[in-house]
Amino acid sequence: MKSTPILALAVAALLCGGCNNKSAGTGKTRVAVIPKGTTHIYWKSVEAGAKKAADELGVEVTFIGPQKEDDRSQQIDLVKNQSLQNDAIVLAPLDAVALRDVVKEVSAKKPVVIIDSSLADSEGFIASYVATDNREGGRIAARALSESLGGKGKVTVMRYMQGSASTEQREEGFFEEIKKSPGIEVVSSEQYAGATASQAQDTATNLLTRLAEGDGLSVQGIFTSNQTSTYGMLQALRGKNLAGKVKLVGFDCDATFIDALKKGEMQGSVLQDPLNMGYLSVKTAVAKLKGEKVEATVDTGATLITPTNLEDPKISALIKTQLP
């Protein structure tokens, strides 16, 4: 394969408006999928779905994300660079505001499909938003926690990270729905877990220390809004011998969560469908490239798993797509 100077490739991409990258390589349409990160099993499921769609459609998919799920600058650079090499971009923005300008710039030349987490004021220029209905996911979690508490008690919420639209919407949905249970009081909701499981566990440990009351806690229920915050809280509860003594409803899937549900250490977790998200996002991007009509919003679904429904065939199948 002949080597071509990087500058020449960039100029060629700009001159063609970014729409004919497929003719410069293998002849296939090329789609870049840029997640928030690449280490969590959730993103590996998104990748599997994206590659499934690529195989069906005969297109090429590049899956590349930032090393850390709080590195906004690296993700912005990835969007810029991948837009020069691909016909369309699928992006899970780390920040609803910070990624807006680069997406608006790229979308003037080629389709950008947003997944997982929304982008602020982007309806006028993105091709589509393919994601979980995160607000409804938060409502599902609130109903589950309220039911497990019998509609009364004090609860705390450990949030994920400021600027993450998906988790902020889950938290907002939770607050909206929990208000419908007048016997439940949210006594703490200002703690942010952070981007990694270790940060989340440290935050959770400090929060539990503050909420300590005798051998237990001053709250009876806890909601956490993503995989890392749920994992960190579960490990902190276990570390203080409090797992199972307080009701915990989380978000996303992890082998540890399945074990905790079976042991009664968790009462529920709201699962997304990342495989379907990756699959539909690539199909939507390719359809847009073909000039076909695409939906402005595509809901990929949210499902509550509990100790009582783990053996349900549909639940088991969904869980399998999200575990190693």
N, C-alpha and C positions, 0 to 999 in steps of 0.2 A: 504494500500500500504506500503510495507516494506521500511524503511529508509535506505539509502546507504550513507556512508561517501563521502563527496565531492571529497576527494583525490582519492578514489577508482574509482569514476565515471570518473574523468579526465584521470587517467591512462588507464582505459578501453577504453575510446574514442581514446586516442593516439595509443594504441596497435592495434586497429582495423582500424587505418588509417582514422577514422572519417566517415566510409562509412556504418556502420551498426547501427546507433543511433536508427533507427526505431524498431529494435528488442529489444531494452532495455526498451522501453516504451509501447506504445499502439499497436505497430506493424505497424503503419503508417509511411510513409516518412514524415520527418519534415523539414520545411524550415523557416529560420529566415529572416524577412524583417526589415532592419535597415535604417530608413529614416534620413534625416538631423535633423528633429525635429518631434514633435507629436501634436503641438497645432494648426498650421495652417490648414484650411479646405482642402488645397491642399493635405496635407499628409493623412488626413482622407479619401480623395477620393482614394489615392494610396492604403490605407489599405482595403477599400471596394472592390477594384478591385482584390487585392491579395486574399482576403477571398472568392470572387466569384470563382476564379480559384481553390482554395483549395477545395471548396465544389464540384466542377465539377470533380476534379481529385481524391478526397478521400484522401487528404493529410492534415497534420496539419501545420498551419502557426502561428508563433509567430511574433507579430509586436511590436518592441521596439526601441526607439530612445533616443538621448540625450535630456536633459531638455532644453538646449539652442542651437541655431543653429550656435554657434561659439565655442562650446566645443569639440575641436578635440580630446583631451585626453580621454574624456568619450566615444566618438564614437569608438576610437581605442580599449578601454577596452571592449566595447560591442561586437565588432567583435571577439575578442579573446574568450570571455566567450561563446557567442552564437555558435561559431564554435565547441565547445565541446559538445553541446547539440542538434545540428541539422545536417541534412545530406547535406544541401546546404545553402548558404548565398546570399541574395539579399541586395545590399548596395547602398545608395545614399551618396557618400563621401562628407564630409564637405570641404575637401581640396584635390586638385588634386595630391599634392605631399605628404602631411603628412600621408595619409592613404595607400600609395603605398606599403610600406614594410610589413605591417600586412596583407594586401590582398594577396601579393605574397606568404607569408608564409602559409596562410590558403589555398590558391588555390592549393598548392602542395598536399593537402589531400582531398579536396572536391571542388565542383563547386562554383564559386563566380560569380554572375551576377551583373553587375554595372548598376544602373538606374539613370536617371535624370541629373547627372553631371559626366563628364568623369574623368578617373584616368590617370595620366601621364604615358606614356610608358608602358601601361599594355596589349597591344594587344597579347603579347605572353603567358599570363597566365590567363586572365579572360575568363570565358565561353562565355560571350556575353555582349554587351552594348545595353540596352533597354532604349530609351530616345527620347525626342523631338530633331529634328534637330535644335539646338539652334542658330547656325549661320544663318540658313534660317529664323528663327523666328525674329532675329534682322533685317534682310533684309526686311521682311514683315513690321516691324514697321517703318523702314526708308521710305519705299515707301508710307505708310499711312501718315506719318508726312509731307513728301514732297508734297503730293497731297493736304493735308489740308492747306498748306501754299502757294499753287499755284507755287511751285518750287522756291521760293525766301524768304530770311529772315535769321535771326540769331537764332541758337538753342543752347541749353545746354543739356548735358547728366549727370544725377546723377546715378552713378554706384552703385552696391550692396555692394560687399565685396571682398577684395583681397583674391585670392586662390580659389574662387568659380568658377570652370571651366565652369559650365553651363551659368552663367551670363556674364562671361568674353567673351564667344563665342557669346552671343547675342550682346554684346557691339561691338565686332569686326565686326560682320555681319552688324550692324547698320552703323558703320563708313565706311565700304566698299561700302555699297549701297548709302549712302547719298552723297558720292563723285560724284555719277552720276548726281546729281543735282547741277550744277555749281553755281546756284544762291543762294545756301544755305551755310552758314558758321557756323561751330561748334566753338563757342567761349569759351566754358568751358566744361571740361570733367574729372576733377581731383577729384571731390568730391565723397566719398563713404558713402552710406546711413547707413550701419551697420546692425546688425543682427535683430534688433527689430523695430517695427513700431514707437515707441517713439523716438528711436535714429534717424530713418529716417526722422521723422518730424522735429526734432531739426536741422539736417543737411540741410534739405530743406529750413527751415526758414532762416538759416544763409546764404544759397546760394541766396535766393530771395532778402534778404537785400542787399547783395553785387551787385546784378544785378538790383537793383531798379533804375528807371529813371522817375522822376516826379511822376505821379500817377500810372505809369505802370512799365514795365520792359524793359531792353535794348535788350531782346530777344523776339522772337515771337513764339518759339516752344520749347518743352521739351520732352525728352525721358527718361523713367525710366525702368529698366531691370528686375524687379521681383515684387512680390506682396507687400512686405513691403516698398520698395522704392517708388512704385506707390502710395500706401496708404499715406505714409508720405508726399509726394509731394502734393497730392490732398488736404490733410488737411492743409498744410502750405499755399497753394494758397487760400483756403477758409478763413483761418485766416487773411490773408492780403487783403481780398476782391478782389482777382485777378483771381478767378476761372472763366473760360469762356472768360477771356481777353487774354489768351495765349493758344496756341494749345498744348494739352497734349496727348501723346500716351504712354501707359504703357504695362505691361506684367502681365498675370495671371488674376484670377477672384476673385471678392469680391462683395458683395451686394452693397457696397458703389460705386463701379465702375459702376455698372448697373444704379444706380441712377444718377451718374455724366454724363454718356453717354446720358441718357434721357434728362438731363437739358442742354446739350451742354457744360459741364465743361470738358469733355474728348472727344477726336475725335476717339479714338480706343484703344483696348487692345488685345494683342496677347495671345490667350488661348492655353494651352497645353491640353492633355487628360490624367490626372493622373489616372483616373479609368482604362483606357486601359493600361497604363504603369504598374500599379500594377498587373493587370490581366496577361499581356503578360510576365512579369518578372518571375512570379511563374511558368507559363506554360513552359517557357524556361528552368528554373532551373530543373524542374522535367524531362523534355525531356533529358537534359544533363545527369541526374542521370541514366536514362534508356539506355544511350549509343546511343541515337538518334542524328542525325546531327542537329545542331542549327546554325542560322545565326550569324555572328560576330557582326553585327549591326542591330538593329530593330528600325525603325523610328515610333514613336507613334503619330506623326502628330502635326501641329500647325495651328490655325485658327484665323483670325482677326475678332473681333466683333466691330461693329460700331453703331452709332445711327440709321442707316437705316436698319440694318439686324437683330436687336434684336428679331423681331417677326418671323423670319424664323424658321420653325419647327426643322431643324437640329441644328441651333444655340441654340435655346431654350433648346433642349434636352442636349446639351453639357454643357450649363450653369447650368442646374439643377443638374448635377453630381458634381458640385463644390461649391454649396451653401448649408448652413445648412437646 
